[in-house]
Amino acid sequence: MIDLDNFNLNKFEVNEGGLLAASLEMTIFQRAAIQVILRNQAEMAHKLDPTIDEEIYFKSLMDETINGHDQLKAMIYSKII
């Protein structure tokens, strides 16, 4: 589930916003931790309400979380540049 193409562990550019840009990148470990937490949330939601499709709910949680992070990162990058 982790998309290795969408983050960069080596983003240490030498410019005013380089360090901030590097700190905004999400590492593989952070994404893996988020996936575990959201998978648990989806499992619990399905247990509480069996009509909730666990996989669909998990994917929607992942989309909201990762897209939210990417949107925030884009806003901050636009302020740097």
Sequence and secondary structure as in RCSB ss.txt:
>XXXX:A:sequence
MIDLDNFNLNKFEVNEGGLLAASLEMTIFQRAAIQVILRNQAEMAHKLDPTIDEEIYFKSLMDETINGHDQLKAM
IYSKII
>XXXX:A:secstr
   GGG  TT   SSTTHHHHHHHS  HHHHHHHHHHHHHHHHHHHHH TTS HHHHHHHHHHHHHHHHHHHHHH
HHHHH 
